[in-house]
Amino acid sequence: MEGHFQRVSFVESALPKFKENKSKGFVTFGENNKYPFELIDLFNKSPKHSAIVTQKAAYLSGDKTEIIGANTEDIARAQDYLNSINAYEDFESLKTKIAQDCELFNGFALEIIWNKAKTSIAEIYHLPFQNVRKGLEMDFVYSDNWDSHRPELTYYPKWNPTTRENKQLYYFKFYRAGQDLYPLPDYVGALKYIEIDTEIANFHLNSIKSGFSAQTLIQLFKGIPTPEEARKTAKRFKDNFQGTDNAGSVIIQYNEPNENPSVINNLAPSDFDKLFVELNRQVQEEIFVGHKVTSPMLFGVKTEGQLGGRSELVEAYETFQTSYIEPRQKQLDSCLSHIFKYISPVKLETKNNPPIGLDYVYLFEKGIISKEEARQELGMSVDPLQFSSQNPFGWDDDKDLQVFEMFGETSDKFEAMPMNFANALELMILQLIRSNPGTVLADLVAQIKADPATIAEAVTSLQDQGYLNPLEGGYEVNSEGLNELERNNISEALEIRYEYTKAPGVSGSEVIPTSRDFCRRMVGFNRYYTREDIDQISLILGYDVWRRRGGWMTVKNSSPAVHLPYCRHIWASRLVRRK
């Protein structure tokens, strides 16, 4: 039987080529016009790359956007616009999408809509960057279905505050020498390693499931069988020796008959596992270098030689902010402020909060700093006389309650939604995706104050129930999902508010005889707070209100007494709409 050998190698990750498509009036973005979608595919398949891009986008969007203006009237007008920058979202939600496009593609695109009088901008919408192409006669061409044989095309003039056509497209890309038409991603130098990362996972999966890795050569000296006999022999080997418990396929070689017995050779090197460990380490290092990451700790990865302490983490964060994030933020702020001056003459400036540097209560809980150090960092007195069994943390409850009372709205202004649906979080996710088709997981995490893993589980549940379809790397609500929203009477006005209440599974009433006065008064406020309200309270009080909630408690029967910097109450989400 004549052998057949095939050489297998990685496909070289070439830079995209740009060609004019004169019949449709645009310049292609890469081979077959698919380069941005290839970047999305790598983003979805490489866990290391995806985690870095998502976290960099979160750093880039910042903690909040500050409005700087000459007078309160201009600032108030700008704030009203930020709260509803278009029919579906506020400015911070829009900015989250811009940040992810910037980190994934190194650019972003916006649809600018002028009012009928052309005196001011009426709305600003995010346009998925992967769908925008440079035009030949018109400035830009947009399509939601470039994969179609006949894509539906929308033509846009470029942003021009002088002409003020009804709809214009604002196109921004970070500068890179030699790139005049389309941007290259900032991590372009690491693309081959990102692709290897996806192949490593794919290799291991196939090795386990179907024996993709040929690790055994069996030589038979019984003559050359017919193709049908060879097929049956191979099938018997597979049936008996392959599968998840026997990963690794075999190669069978038939030889001319002689007296030699059958020979079994192991093709896999003895240190095969070590080779993969080393390859994985090198891939990880190269991906971090390509992303200009100064410290993997910022992305939850601890490497050799790093102690992982608070000071090292804060220093790494500040270095990354100064060298990478802040220069990009300044460019984005400048672009957005330039657009915004046609709404209100103000300047927009991104403000950042270190992810751990200001969370001193959390650091105290983890034993990284002492109680006195935490109070000193928060600007509070460290006088030991202020600590007692009645107030072991020295918190000023009266001062804090005054701040809580400044925010939120009384619950009688809202009506709770009837919960015919199993999960309020899933309803909220369905509504957000309905309003913004193509929403990705990072968008949902940015808009909903919940654990990212919980949000991911809810999205998976919605997919399993048949309510979501994939769309451009994100999701869209299908007809079944729309029917479920209609059945639950969910309108666009649905929102999540947060209430200070006892945690699930906690016995007793909202307040019990041992409840502190702080908790009694917080429950008595009977108020609903937005996510922004609680974030703002945290900023004013200097600690993470989400984590501390507000109270403290003593562990029952502990001796000596153990005090915890949180109590039996939590911030519980409530699905409501305004009456």
C-alpha positions in Angstrom: 0.0 0.0 0.0 1.5 3.3 -1.0 1.9 5.7 1.8 0.6 9.3 1.7 2.2 12.0 3.8 0.9 15.5 4.3 2.9 18.4 5.7 0.9 20.4 8.3 2.0 23.8 9.4 0.5 27.0 11.0 -1.0 29.4 8.6 1.0 32.6 8.6 -0.9 35.5 10.2 -0.4 38.1 7.5 -1.3 41.7 7.8 -4.5 42.7 6.1 -4.6 44.0 2.5 -6.8 46.8 1.3 -8.4 46.7 -2.1 -10.9 48.9 -3.9 -14.2 47.3 -4.6 -15.4 49.8 -7.3 -18.7 48.0 -8.0 -19.9 48.5 -4.4 -18.0 51.7 -3.7 -15.7 50.7 -0.7 -12.2 49.6 0.2 -12.0 46.0 1.5 -10.7 45.5 5.1 -8.3 42.5 4.7 -8.6 39.3 2.6 -12.3 38.8 1.6 -13.1 41.9 3.7 -13.0 39.8 6.9 -10.1 41.1 8.9 -12.1 42.7 11.7 -14.2 39.5 12.1 -11.0 37.4 12.3 -10.0 39.7 15.3 -13.4 39.1 16.9 -12.9 35.3 16.4 -9.6 35.4 18.1 -11.1 37.5 20.9 -13.8 34.9 21.5 -11.4 31.9 21.3 -8.3 32.9 23.2 -9.1 33.1 27.0 -5.9 35.0 27.8 -6.4 37.6 25.0 -10.1 38.0 25.8 -9.4 38.7 29.5 -6.7 41.3 28.7 -8.9 43.1 26.1 -11.9 43.2 28.4 -9.9 44.5 31.4 -8.1 47.1 29.3 -11.4 48.3 28.0 -12.7 48.6 31.5 -9.6 50.6 32.5 -10.0 52.8 29.4 -13.6 53.7 30.1 -12.7 54.7 33.6 -14.7 55.1 36.7 -16.9 58.0 35.6 -16.9 61.0 33.2 -16.6 64.5 34.7 -18.1 67.5 33.1 -16.1 70.7 33.2 -17.9 73.8 32.2 -17.9 77.6 32.7 -21.3 77.7 34.4 -23.8 75.4 36.1 -26.3 75.9 33.2 -23.9 74.4 30.6 -23.0 71.6 33.0 -26.6 70.8 33.7 -27.5 70.7 30.0 -24.6 68.4 29.3 -25.5 66.1 32.2 -29.1 65.8 31.0 -27.7 64.8 27.6 -25.3 62.3 29.1 -28.1 60.6 31.0 -29.9 59.8 27.7 -27.4 60.2 24.8 -29.8 58.2 22.6 -33.1 56.4 22.8 -31.5 53.3 24.4 -28.6 54.1 26.6 -26.7 56.7 28.6 -23.2 58.0 27.9 -21.4 55.6 30.2 -22.9 52.6 28.4 -21.9 54.1 25.0 -18.5 54.8 26.3 -18.1 51.2 27.4 -18.7 50.1 23.8 -16.3 52.7 22.5 -13.6 51.4 24.9 -14.0 47.8 23.8 -13.8 48.8 20.1 -10.6 50.8 20.8 -8.9 47.9 22.6 -10.1 45.3 20.0 -9.6 47.2 16.8 -7.8 50.4 17.8 -10.6 52.7 16.7 -14.3 53.4 17.0 -17.2 54.8 15.0 -20.3 56.8 16.0 -23.5 57.8 14.2 -24.1 61.5 14.8 -27.7 62.7 14.3 -28.4 66.4 14.1 -31.8 67.9 15.1 -34.2 69.1 12.4 -33.1 72.7 12.8 -29.4 71.6 12.6 -28.6 73.7 15.6 -27.5 70.9 17.9 -26.7 67.2 18.0 -29.9 65.3 18.8 -28.5 61.8 19.4 -25.2 59.8 19.2 -25.2 56.0 18.5 -22.4 53.5 18.7 -21.7 51.8 15.3 -19.9 48.4 15.6 -16.5 49.2 14.2 -16.2 45.9 12.4 -19.1 46.9 10.1 -17.7 50.2 8.9 -15.7 50.5 5.6 -14.0 53.4 3.9 -16.0 54.5 0.9 -14.9 55.6 -2.6 -17.5 58.1 -3.6 -19.3 58.4 -0.2 -17.0 58.7 2.8 -18.1 55.6 4.6 -20.1 52.4 3.9 -21.8 50.4 6.6 -23.4 46.9 6.6 -24.6 44.5 9.3 -24.2 41.5 6.9 -20.9 41.7 5.1 -20.9 37.9 4.9 -24.0 38.0 2.7 -23.6 37.6 -1.1 -25.5 40.8 -1.4 -24.9 42.8 1.8 -27.3 45.7 2.5 -25.2 48.8 2.4 -25.8 52.2 4.1 -23.7 55.1 3.0 -22.6 57.8 5.4 -20.9 61.2 4.9 -18.1 61.8 7.4 -18.5 64.0 10.5 -18.6 67.6 9.5 -20.1 70.2 11.8 -20.1 72.7 9.0 -22.5 70.8 6.6 -24.5 69.1 9.3 -26.2 66.5 7.2 -28.9 64.7 9.1 -26.8 61.6 9.8 -23.0 61.6 9.8 -20.3 59.1 10.8 -17.5 60.0 13.2 -14.6 57.7 12.5 -11.6 57.6 14.9 -8.4 55.5 14.8 -5.3 55.7 16.9 -2.3 56.8 14.9 0.0 54.1 13.6 2.7 54.9 11.0 1.9 53.6 7.6 -1.8 53.0 8.3 -3.9 55.6 6.4 -7.1 53.7 5.7 -7.8 51.2 8.5 -6.2 50.8 11.9 -4.2 47.8 13.0 -4.9 46.5 16.6 -2.4 47.7 19.2 -1.5 44.1 19.9 -0.8 43.2 16.2 2.7 41.9 17.0 1.2 39.2 19.3 -1.4 37.9 16.8 0.5 34.7 16.0 0.8 33.9 19.7 -2.9 34.6 20.3 -3.7 32.2 17.4 -1.4 29.6 19.0 -3.2 30.1 22.3 -6.5 29.1 20.6 -4.8 26.2 18.9 -3.4 24.9 22.2 -6.9 24.7 23.7 -8.2 23.1 20.5 -5.4 20.6 20.5 -6.0 19.5 24.0 -9.8 19.3 23.5 -9.4 17.1 20.4 -6.8 15.0 22.1 -9.2 14.2 24.9 -12.4 13.8 22.8 -11.3 12.2 19.6 -7.6 11.3 19.7 -6.4 14.2 17.5 -2.8 13.6 18.5 -1.3 10.6 16.8 1.0 9.2 19.6 1.3 5.5 18.7 2.6 3.7 15.5 1.6 0.1 15.1 3.5 -1.9 12.5 1.9 -5.1 11.2 3.9 -7.6 9.1 0.9 -9.7 7.7 0.8 -8.3 4.2 -1.0 -5.4 2.5 -4.8 -5.6 3.1 -7.5 -4.4 0.9 -8.9 -0.9 1.6 -12.0 -2.5 3.2 -9.9 -4.8 5.4 -7.7 -1.9 6.5 -10.8 0.2 7.4 -12.2 -2.6 9.6 -8.9 -3.1 11.3 -8.6 0.6 12.1 -12.2 0.6 13.4 -11.5 -2.2 15.8 -8.5 -0.3 17.2 -10.6 2.8 17.7 -13.5 0.9 19.3 -11.2 -0.7 21.8 -8.5 1.8 22.6 -9.7 5.4 21.9 -12.1 7.8 23.6 -12.0 10.2 26.5 -10.3 7.6 28.7 -7.7 6.7 26.1 -6.9 10.0 24.4 -4.5 9.8 21.5 -4.9 8.2 18.1 -2.9 5.6 16.4 -1.1 5.2 13.0 -1.3 1.7 11.5 1.5 0.8 9.0 1.0 -2.4 6.9 4.2 -4.1 5.7 5.0 -7.0 3.4 4.6 -10.4 5.2 7.7 -11.7 7.1 8.5 -13.4 10.3 8.7 -10.2 12.4 6.1 -9.8 15.1 3.9 -6.8 15.3 5.7 -3.7 16.6 4.2 -0.9 18.7 6.1 2.4 18.9 5.3 5.4 21.0 5.7 8.6 18.9 5.0 11.1 21.7 8.2 12.4 23.4 8.5 11.5 27.0 8.4 15.2 28.1 5.4 16.0 25.9 3.5 17.6 28.8 6.5 19.8 29.7 6.8 21.0 26.1 3.2 22.3 26.3 3.7 23.9 29.7 6.7 25.8 28.3 4.8 26.7 25.1 1.9 28.0 27.2 4.2 30.1 29.3 5.9 31.6 26.3 2.6 32.3 24.6 1.3 34.0 27.7 4.5 36.2 28.0 4.3 37.2 24.3 0.6 38.1 24.5 1.3 40.3 27.6 4.2 42.0 25.8 2.0 42.5 22.7 -0.6 44.2 24.8 2.0 46.4 26.5 1.0 45.0 29.9 3.5 46.1 32.6 2.3 43.6 35.2 0.2 40.5 34.7 -1.1 40.9 38.2 -3.4 43.6 36.9 -5.2 40.9 34.9 -5.3 38.3 37.7 -2.1 36.5 36.7 0.7 36.1 39.2 4.1 35.2 37.7 7.4 34.1 39.1 9.3 36.7 41.1 6.2 38.7 41.9 5.1 38.9 45.5 1.6 40.0 44.7 1.4 42.4 47.7 -0.8 45.5 47.8 2.1 48.0 47.2 3.4 46.1 44.2 -0.1 45.9 42.7 -0.9 49.6 43.2 2.5 50.5 41.8 1.9 48.3 38.7 -1.6 49.8 38.3 -0.2 53.4 38.4 2.6 52.5 35.9 0.1 51.0 33.5 -2.3 53.9 33.9 0.5 56.5 33.2 2.2 54.7 30.3 -0.8 53.2 28.5 -4.3 54.1 29.7 -4.1 57.8 30.4 -2.6 58.8 27.0 -5.4 56.9 25.2 -8.0 58.4 27.6 -6.8 61.9 26.8 -7.2 61.3 23.1 -10.7 59.9 23.6 -11.7 62.7 25.9 -10.5 65.2 23.3 -12.5 63.6 20.5 -15.7 63.3 22.6 -15.3 66.9 23.9 -14.9 68.1 20.3 -18.2 66.5 19.4 -19.9 67.5 22.6 -19.3 71.2 22.2 -22.1 71.2 19.6 -24.4 70.2 22.4 -23.0 72.2 25.3 -19.7 74.1 25.6 -18.2 71.8 28.1 -15.2 69.5 28.4 -15.4 65.8 29.2 -12.7 64.2 31.3 -12.4 60.6 32.4 -11.8 60.0 36.1 -10.2 56.8 37.3 -10.3 54.9 40.6 -7.6 52.3 41.3 -9.1 48.8 41.5 -7.6 48.1 44.9 -5.8 51.2 46.0 -8.9 52.9 47.5 -10.6 49.8 48.7 -9.1 49.9 52.2 -12.0 48.1 53.9 -11.4 45.1 51.6 -7.6 45.3 52.3 -8.4 45.3 56.0 -10.7 42.3 55.7 -8.0 40.3 53.9 -5.5 41.2 56.6 -3.2 43.1 54.2 -3.4 46.3 56.3 -4.3 47.0 59.9 -7.5 48.7 61.1 -5.5 51.8 61.9 -3.9 51.9 58.5 -7.2 51.6 56.8 -8.7 54.5 58.8 -5.6 56.6 58.1 -5.9 56.0 54.3 -9.6 56.9 54.5 -8.7 60.2 56.2 -10.4 59.1 59.5 -9.2 59.5 63.0 -6.9 56.7 64.3 -7.5 57.7 67.9 -7.9 54.4 69.8 -10.4 56.0 72.2 -12.9 56.1 69.3 -12.9 52.3 69.1 -15.1 50.3 71.5 -17.3 47.2 71.6 -20.2 49.4 70.5 -18.2 50.8 67.6 -15.1 48.6 66.9 -14.3 50.2 63.6 -14.8 53.8 64.7 -17.3 54.6 61.9 -19.3 57.8 62.0 -22.8 56.5 61.3 -24.6 59.8 61.6 -22.3 61.4 58.9 -22.7 58.4 56.6 -26.5 58.3 57.0 -26.7 62.0 55.9 -25.0 61.0 52.6 -27.2 58.0 52.1 -30.3 60.2 52.6 -29.1 62.6 49.8 -29.4 59.9 47.2 -32.0 57.5 45.9 -35.8 57.8 45.7 -38.6 56.5 47.9 -39.9 53.1 46.8 -43.5 54.4 46.5 -42.5 56.1 43.2 -42.0 52.6 41.6 -43.9 49.5 41.1 -42.3 46.1 41.4 -42.5 43.8 38.3 -44.6 40.6 38.6 -42.0 37.8 38.6 -43.5 35.3 36.2 -40.0 34.8 35.0 -37.6 32.6 36.9 -34.8 35.2 37.2 -35.0 39.1 37.4 -31.4 39.3 36.2 -32.2 37.3 33.1 -35.1 39.7 32.3 -32.9 42.7 32.7 -30.3 41.1 30.4 -33.0 40.3 27.8 -34.2 43.9 27.9 -30.7 45.4 27.5 -29.9 43.1 24.6 -33.2 43.8 22.9 -32.4 47.5 23.1 -28.8 47.0 21.8 -28.5 44.0 19.4 -24.9 42.7 19.2 -24.3 43.5 22.9 -21.3 41.5 24.2 -20.8 40.1 27.7 -18.4 42.9 28.7 -21.2 45.5 27.9 -23.6 43.6 30.3 -21.0 43.5 33.0 -20.4 47.2 32.7 -24.1 48.0 32.9 -25.3 45.6 35.6 -23.9 45.7 39.1 -23.5 41.9 39.6 -20.8 39.3 39.7 -19.4 38.8 36.1 -19.7 35.0 36.6 -23.3 35.3 37.6 -24.0 37.4 34.5 -22.3 34.9 32.3 -24.3 32.1 33.8 -27.5 34.1 33.2 -26.6 34.6 29.5 -25.8 30.9 29.1 -29.2 30.1 30.7 -31.0 32.4 28.2 -29.2 30.7 25.3 -30.1 27.3 26.7 -33.8 28.4 26.9 -33.7 29.5 23.3 -34.1 33.2 23.9 -30.8 34.5 22.4 -29.0 34.2 19.1 -25.4 35.0 18.4 -24.8 38.3 16.5 -21.4 39.8 15.6 -19.6 38.3 18.5 -22.4 39.3 20.8 -26.1 38.4 21.2 -29.5 39.4 19.9 -33.0 38.6 21.3 -34.9 36.2 19.0 -38.6 35.9 18.6 -38.9 33.5 21.6 -37.1 36.0 23.7 -39.3 38.9 22.5 -42.4 36.8 23.4 -41.0 36.2 26.9 -40.5 39.9 27.4 -44.0 40.6 26.2 -45.5 37.9 28.4 -43.8 39.5 31.4 -45.0 43.0 30.2 -41.4 44.3 30.1 -41.2 47.7 28.6 -38.2 49.9 27.7 -38.8 51.7 31.0 -37.7 48.7 33.0 -34.8 49.3 35.4 -32.9 47.8 38.2 -32.8 49.6 41.5 -31.1 48.5 44.7 -32.6 48.3 48.2 -30.9 47.9 51.6 -32.5 44.8 53.0 -31.6 41.5 54.7 -29.6 38.9 52.8 -31.4 35.8 51.3 -31.4 32.9 53.8 -31.1 35.2 56.8 -33.7 34.4 59.4 -35.8 36.9 61.3 -37.2 40.3 60.3 -35.6 43.2 58.5 -34.4 44.4 61.8 -33.9 42.4 65.0 -33.4 43.4 68.6 -29.6 43.4 68.1 -29.6 45.4 64.9 -27.6 48.6 65.1 -29.3 52.0 64.8 -27.6 52.5 61.4 -29.4 49.5 59.9 -32.7 50.4 61.5 -32.5 53.8 59.9 -31.3 52.6 56.5 -34.2 50.1 56.3 -36.6 52.9 57.5 -35.5 55.2 54.6 -37.4 52.8 52.3 -35.4 54.0 49.4 -34.4 52.6 46.0 -30.9 53.5 44.7 -29.4 53.3 41.3 -26.0 51.8 40.6 -24.7 55.3 40.0 -26.1 56.5 43.3 -24.2 53.9 45.3 -21.0 54.5 43.3 -21.3 58.2 44.1 -21.9 57.5 47.8 -18.8 55.3 47.8 -16.8 58.1 46.3 -18.0 60.6 48.9 -17.6 58.4 51.9 -14.2 57.0 50.8 -15.0 53.3 51.0 -16.8 50.7 48.8 -20.4 50.8 49.9 -21.2 47.7 47.7 -18.8 45.6 49.8 -19.4 47.1 53.3 -23.1 47.7 52.8 -23.2 50.0 55.7 -23.2 48.0 58.9 -21.1 45.7 61.0 -21.8 42.8 63.2 -20.3 40.6 65.9 -19.9 36.8 65.2 -22.3 35.0 67.4 -20.7 33.2 70.4 -17.2 34.3 69.4 -14.8 34.7 72.3 -13.0 37.0 72.3 -15.5 38.9 70.2 -14.9 38.9 66.5 -16.3 41.9 64.6 -17.0 41.8 60.8 -17.1 45.0 58.7 -20.5 44.0 57.2 -23.8 42.9 58.5 -26.8 40.7 57.7 -28.1 43.3 55.2 -27.1 43.5 51.5 -27.9 45.6 48.4 -30.6 43.6 46.8 -31.6 44.3 43.2 -35.2 45.1 42.5 -36.8 44.9 39.0 -39.0 48.0 38.9 -40.5 50.6 36.6 -41.6 54.1 37.5 -45.3 54.7 38.3 
